[in-house]
């Protein structure tokens, strides 16, 4: 406690004077507590002193025990060394005796084996002289094993002598076996009943000899069997391509006839298999000579028949001996070419599940085949060993296929009605689908024969055929008028299209799109079928570019044809007496004509074209019709204020008609971007009419503000449209040229003017335009009819139109 705390404690204990009587008892209690604590401290100190002494004694005892243990360990180690020395002394004589025993045992064993080897060699010599092949085979095995024990004694004269003798015996056995096998197949086996058994025993001897002896024997046998084949089919009568099938019939008959006789050969020798390999190699060589020596091109039918029989024979050998694999998915890959893309999700899922199951099944079969092919001599690929010799001579086949495809194409074009059947969903010409069906059949035929260079050459033919079809589609598109009459009437290059022509153009677009897609699928299928090294060259991009060009040309032709329908309406627009109109009425007749043309054509086009191409068509139409309408204004004669107001109303009506085209065609996918495009194009015509409506003193400023990209020639034409005389034009032109051709800022033109109070410029502001904003404000006001003599009539019409909820005149003032 600090001092203040002690004082507080005392004051708390003795708050009054009377309580001081308890001081003595408290002091006694404190003293007794002090004594108790001192006694505890003293006891703890004594206990600690006693513990330290005991710890020192325990440490000294442990150190002594460790020293005693180390002494005992050293003593045990010395005794162990003494024991080891004693054991070595005892066993020294025993080890010598053990080595002596081992050497004596080895010598006895070697002498015993030498005796056995000498005896076995002598017995083998007797068996070889008597052609006892079965016993000799077993004896050969025994001698071979005995000889292996004397590899370390090659330098011993006796061993060398025995090895030479054994080598000579093996040569004798080999010569006897080869001599006996030379009579096989000559008819001796029918005369001598035990010859086949003897040859079967001889095979045991061959197995006991070196592997090279077996190879030599089998090769000699196969060559001897095929000698008659070479003699028969090397002759002038049978050395022909049309006799190819007889070659395979010969070897099949030979194998079937001698099946029982050839059972003398062990199965591990694979004699029929080796015979077929040599037969295929010899046949390939002979067929190559026949094909190379042909003076003229081979007959396609004969060539393909020979190739077909060769492929069938190779398949039979591959199935019989398990060599080579052939793709099993070629048919499914080809069948998928040109399939309808409007499949349901479940159909697509089922198709790919089926593919996956087939792939897993083929993987299991490949594993099983690999197990079977692990046998010695198996695994040779029979497929292609003979048929590949036909590859370089199949040019005539490709030429025939190309000729046939081209004839079919011409026939399809001649029979094409350029219409589709009722109920068809894809709106594709029948010739397109029929052409790809013909191509698929051709691909099937070729892929069944070869998958090498010939298939690649056929793919090149497909490219040429599809390009030719694209040319046919291109040629069917309507063309503009040509010749002297067309040039004289101003129709040179213009395209006239009827309603049927428009449908045909849509069918051509859809057919070209179908061909573009299906040609890509064709290339993908061919790349999966063809050999890997040729797959990189399989590409249909050039063909697809051709069909893309047809689509673009067709859509542009469609736009031009529709434009030509507007010629009468555009001409009618220029014939309207814009300079003498007395009042502004509803939209003009030529606007109704434009609306009728679009109403009759657009729904049909929208139902036939896909959204992508319909959007492209709309963009092209808007980019063509907008500038044409703008240019047509310049073709008019004098335009009065009332005429300009009426034309502005017509412009807004045409703009509304164009904006309604996507909904008219029932395709509103890209309507937003199209609307912006139409508004931008038609706003130029609106701006031009606002310039015409402006007063003479501010027409130059208004023109520069609303049409900054305008030219002096256009400005002069505007002055003529306003009715300004030649003499009065010069001052306005000088003012225009002095201030420059235009304002170098992007034009901002309100496409729809809101119905607000007219802004009438004061006389002091005429010719004193301080800024571009003032010009734009005045131009907008003039566009509404302000500061004109016809303004009262114009307001009367607008007041009458307020009660109407629709109509093109009402839409002009809607924001």
Residue pairs with C-beta under 8 A, 6 or more apart in sequence:
1 9
13 19
13 22
13 26
14 20
14 22
14 23
110 149
110 150
110 153
113 146
113 149
113 150
114 150
114 158
114 159
116 146
117 143
117 146
117 147
117 150
117 162
118 162
120 139
120 142
120 143
120 146
121 143
121 162
121 165
121 166
121 169
123 139
124 136
124 139
124 140
124 143
124 166
124 169
125 165
125 169
127 135
127 136
127 139
128 136
128 169
128 172
128 173
128 176
129 172
131 176
131 180
131 198
133 173
133 177
133 198
133 201
133 202
133 204
133 205
134 201
134 204
136 173
136 205
137 201
137 204
137 205
137 207
137 208
140 170
140 173
140 205
140 208
140 209
141 208
143 166
144 208
147 163
147 166
150 156
150 159
150 163
153 159
154 160
154 163
170 209
173 205
173 209
174 209
174 213
176 202
177 202
177 205
177 206
177 217
178 217
178 220
180 195
180 198
180 199
180 202
181 199
181 202
181 217
181 220
181 221
182 224
183 189
183 195
184 195
184 199
184 221
184 261
185 224
185 225
185 258
185 261
188 195
189 195
189 196
189 261
196 261
196 264
199 264
200 264
203 264
203 265
203 266
203 269
206 213
206 214
206 217
207 214
207 266
214 269
218 269
218 271
218 274
219 274
219 278
221 271
221 275
222 271
222 274
222 275
222 278
223 278
225 254
225 275
226 275
226 278
226 279
226 282
229 247
229 250
229 251
229 254
229 279
229 282
230 282
230 286
232 238
232 250
233 239
233 243
233 246
233 247
233 250
233 286
234 286
237 243
238 246
239 286
239 290
240 290
241 287
241 290
241 291
241 294
241 298
241 302
241 303
241 306
242 302
242 305
242 306
244 287
244 305
244 306
244 309
244 310
245 305
245 306
245 309
247 283
248 309
248 310
248 313
251 276
251 279
255 272
255 275
255 276
262 271
262 272
265 271
268 375
268 376
268 377
269 377
270 375
270 376
270 377
270 378
273 321
273 377
273 378
273 380
274 377
276 317
276 321
276 382
277 380
277 385
280 314
280 317
280 382
280 385
280 386
281 385
283 386
284 385
284 386
284 388
284 389
287 306
287 386
287 389
287 390
288 389
291 298
291 389
291 390
291 393
297 396
298 393
298 396
300 396
300 397
300 400
303 390
303 393
303 394
303 396
303 397
304 397
304 449
306 390
307 387
307 390
307 394
307 449
307 450
308 449
310 386
310 387
310 390
311 383
311 387
311 448
311 449
313 386
314 324
314 382
314 383
314 384
314 385
314 386
314 387
315 326
315 383
317 323
317 382
318 324
318 325
318 326
318 381
318 382
318 383
321 378
321 380
321 382
322 369
322 372
322 373
322 378
322 379
323 373
323 378
323 379
323 380
323 381
323 382
323 383
324 380
324 381
324 382
324 383
324 384
325 366
325 369
325 383
326 383
327 451
327 529
328 358
328 362
329 355
329 358
329 528
330 444
330 447
330 529
331 444
332 355
332 358
333 525
333 528
333 529
334 440
334 443
334 444
334 447
334 525
334 529
335 440
336 521
336 525
337 436
337 439
337 440
337 443
337 518
337 521
337 522
337 525
338 433
338 436
338 437
338 440
338 514
338 518
338 521
338 522
339 521
340 426
341 517
342 425
342 426
343 351
372 378
373 379
387 449
387 450
388 452
390 450
391 450
391 452
391 453
391 454
392 453
394 449
394 450
394 454
394 457
395 457
397 446
397 449
397 454
398 454
398 457
398 458
398 461
401 442
401 445
401 446
401 458
401 461
402 461
402 464
402 465
404 442
405 438
405 439
405 442
405 461
405 462
405 465
406 465
406 468
408 435
408 438
409 435
409 465
409 468
409 469
409 472
412 431
412 434
412 435
413 431
413 472
415 431
416 429
416 430
416 431
417 430
418 429
418 476
418 504
418 507
419 503
419 504
419 507
420 427
420 428
420 429
420 430
420 507
421 430
426 510
426 514
427 506
427 507
427 510
427 608
428 507
428 510
428 511
428 514
429 507
429 508
429 510
429 511
431 469
431 511
432 469
432 511
432 514
432 515
433 514
435 465
435 466
435 469
435 515
436 515
436 518
436 522
439 462
439 465
439 522
442 458
442 462
443 458
443 462
443 522
443 525
443 526
443 529
446 454
446 455
446 458
447 455
447 529
451 529
451 530
451 531
452 530
452 531
452 534
453 534
455 526
455 529
455 530
455 534
456 530
456 534
456 537
456 538
459 523
459 526
459 530
459 538
462 522
463 540
463 542
463 543
466 515
466 519
466 540
466 543
466 546
466 547
467 542
467 543
467 546
469 515
470 512
470 515
470 543
470 546
470 547
470 549
470 550
471 546
473 508
473 511
473 512
473 550
473 554
474 549
474 550
474 553
476 504
476 508
477 505
477 508
477 553
477 554
477 557
478 495
478 496
478 497
478 501
478 505
478 557
478 561
479 495
480 486
480 491
480 492
480 493
480 494
480 495
480 560
481 489
481 491
481 492
481 493
481 494
481 496
482 492
482 493
486 492
486 493
486 494
494 560
494 564
494 567
495 557
495 560
495 561
495 564
496 561
496 564
497 505
497 557
497 558
497 561
497 562
497 564
497 565
499 600
499 601
499 604
501 561
502 558
502 561
502 562
502 601
502 604
502 605
503 604
503 608
505 554
505 555
505 557
505 558
505 561
506 558
506 604
506 605
506 608
506 609
507 608
508 550
508 554
509 551
509 554
509 555
509 558
509 609
509 613
510 608
510 609
510 610
512 547
512 548
512 550
512 551
512 554
513 547
513 551
513 610
513 613
515 547
516 544
516 547
516 548
516 551
519 540
519 543
519 544
519 547
520 540
520 544
522 540
523 538
523 539
523 540
526 538
527 535
527 538
528 535
530 538
551 613
555 613
555 616
555 617
555 620
556 620
558 605
558 617
559 617
559 620
559 621
559 624
560 624
562 597
562 601
562 621
563 621
563 624
563 625
563 628
565 597
565 601
566 594
566 597
566 625
566 628
568 593
569 590
569 591
569 593
569 594
569 597
570 590
570 628
570 629
570 632
572 589
572 590
572 593
573 588
573 590
573 632
573 636
573 650
574 632
574 635
574 636
574 637
576 588
576 590
576 636
576 643
577 643
578 636
578 637
578 638
578 639
578 640
578 643
578 644
578 646
578 647
579 637
579 638
579 639
579 640
579 643
579 723
580 640
580 643
581 640
581 642
581 643
581 646
582 642
583 642
583 790
583 793
583 797
584 642
584 645
584 646
584 649
584 790
584 793
584 794
584 797
585 646
585 797
586 807
586 808
586 809
587 649
587 650
587 653
587 808
587 809
588 646
588 650
590 650
591 650
591 653
591 654
591 657
591 808
594 654
594 657
595 657
598 657
598 658
598 661
598 664
599 664
602 661
602 664
602 665
603 664
603 665
603 666
605 614
605 617
605 665
606 614
606 664
606 665
606 666
606 667
607 665
607 666
609 617
609 667
611 667
611 669
611 670
614 665
614 667
615 667
615 669
615 670
615 674
618 661
618 662
618 665
618 670
618 674
619 674
619 677
621 661
622 658
622 674
622 677
622 678
622 681
623 677
623 681
625 658
625 681
626 678
626 681
626 682
626 684
626 685
627 681
627 684
629 651
629 654
629 682
629 685
630 681
630 684
630 685
630 688
633 639
633 647
633 685
633 688
633 689
633 721
634 714
634 717
634 721
636 721
637 721
638 720
638 721
638 722
638 723
639 647
639 692
639 721
639 722
639 723
640 723
641 693
641 785
641 788
641 789
641 790
642 790
642 793
644 689
644 692
644 693
645 693
645 785
645 790
645 794
647 689
648 686
648 689
648 690
648 693
648 783
648 812
649 808
649 809
649 812
651 682
651 685
651 686
651 689
652 686
652 752
652 808
652 811
652 812
653 808
653 811
654 682
655 678
655 679
655 682
655 751
656 808
656 811
658 678
658 682
659 675
659 678
659 679
661 674
662 668
662 670
662 671
662 674
663 671
679 751
682 751
683 749
683 751
684 707
684 749
686 749
686 751
686 783
687 706
687 707
687 747
687 749
688 706
688 707
688 718
689 783
690 702
690 706
690 749
690 779
690 780
690 782
690 783
691 699
691 702
691 703
691 706
691 707
691 718
691 779
692 718
692 721
692 722
693 782
693 783
693 785
693 788
694 702
694 703
694 778
694 779
694 782
695 766
695 782
695 787
696 722
696 724
696 728
696 732
697 766
697 767
698 761
698 766
698 767
698 769
698 775
698 778
699 718
699 719
699 722
699 732
700 715
700 732
700 735
700 736
700 739
701 739
701 769
701 775
702 775
702 778
702 779
702 782
703 710
703 715
703 718
703 736
703 742
704 710
704 736
704 739
704 740
704 741
704 742
704 743
704 775
705 743
705 747
705 772
705 775
705 776
705 779
706 747
706 749
706 776
706 779
707 714
707 742
707 747
708 742
708 743
708 744
708 745
708 746
708 747
709 742
709 747
710 741
710 742
711 741
712 733
712 736
712 737
712 741
715 733
715 736
716 729
716 733
719 729
719 732
719 733
720 729
724 732
743 772
745 772
748 776
750 780
752 812
752 813
752 814
752 815
753 780
753 783
753 784
753 812
753 813
754 813
754 815
755 798
755 813
755 814
755 815
758 781
758 784
758 785
758 786
758 787
758 791
759 777
759 778
759 780
759 781
759 786
760 781
760 786
760 787
761 778
761 781
761 787
765 774
769 775
769 778
781 787
782 788
784 794
785 791
785 794
785 795
788 794
797 809
798 813
801 807
801 809
801 810
801 813
804 810
